[in-house]
């Protein structure tokens, strides 16, 4: 029993460490049902921020909608605007999702590349 609890605790800590080390975080999100008779579409808007000390480029966000048991109901990968962020910059994404009665939680998965370019300043060459 103790071994099972220990394994669960280590897995929880490792999972939290992976999330804490991510360079992109969600600052805010909003879900708005679009007007219409059946209101079958929901506009999902999120604001994300580069919280790392280096730039990132090629940012893609996978938006997942889950039910209360964690079952995946719907998923879509989108590119926010802008897709390249300097440290501290923000980007927004917008995606139309279906209205799902069982929806309870949104999960974001980020894919990006670290910006390897270094800013070079022009300096006079020695003669």
N, C-alpha and C positions, 0 to 999 in steps of 0.2 A: 504494500500500500504506500509506504514511504517513497519507494522508487518511482511509482507512478506520479505522485505529487511533485517529486523533485523534477522529473522530466517535464511535467506540465509547467512548472515555474520557470525552468530554463527556456522552454519554448516561448513562453509569454515574454520573458525579458529580451530574448533575441528578436522577436517580432517587433517589440517596441523600439529597440535600438535601430532596426532597419528603417522604421518609419521616422525616427528622430533624425537620422542621417540624410534624409531626402532633401534635395536642394530646392524643391518646389513645394509650397504649401497653399492651401485654399484659404483665402481671407474671408470670403463671403459667397453665399449662393442664394439663388432665389428660384422658385418654381411657380409659374403662373399659368393657370388654366386659360387657354385661348377661348374667346367668346364663340358661341355656336349653340345649336340646339342640344347636341349630345355631349359637347365639351370633351371630345375624345383625344385632344392634343394638349400637351403641356409644354410650355417654353421653359427650358432649363438654362439659367445664366449663372456663371461662376466667375469670380475674380481670383486669379492665382498670382503668387509672388515668388520671385527668385530670392531665397533666403540664404544662399551660399555666398562665399567670398569671391567666386569667379563667375564669369559669364557662362550662359548655356545657349545652345542653338538647336534647331530641329525639334522643338518641343511638340510632343503629341500627347493628348490626354484621352485615356479610355474612361468613359463614364459608365458605371454599372449601377443598375437599380436592383435592389434586393428586397425580399420580404422579411418578416420579423424572425424567421428561422435561418436567414442567411442564404436562402436559395436565390440563385441568379434568375431574374425575371427578364432583363433586357440589357443590351450592351451596345455601345457605339464608340468609335475612336474618331476624335476631331482634332484639328489643329487650331490652337487659339491665335489671336492676333495681338501682338506680334509673336512669332515663333522663336525669336532670339531675344534673350533678356540679359541685361547687365545686372550685376548685384544690386538688389533692392528694387528692380523694375517689376512692374505688374503687367499682366495680360488678361484678356477676357475671352471667354468662350461661350458660345450659345448653341444649343442643340434642341430640336423638337423631339419630345419623347411621347410615347403613348400614355394615356391615362390608365393606370393600373390600380385596381382597388386594393390589391395586396401589398403595394409599395410601402416600405417603411424606412429604407436607408439607401443613401447614395455612397458609392465607393469610387474614388479616383485613383487611377494608375497612371504614372508619368513615365514617358520615355523621352530622353534628350541626350545630347552629346555635350561634353564640357568644351567650352570655347578655348582652344589651344593657342589662338593668336595672341601675341604679346604686342602691346602698343610700343612702337618704336618712335623715339623722338629724334629729329634731325639735329645732329651736332656737327660743328665745324670739324673738318678733318685736319689733323696735324700736318704741317708742311715740312 
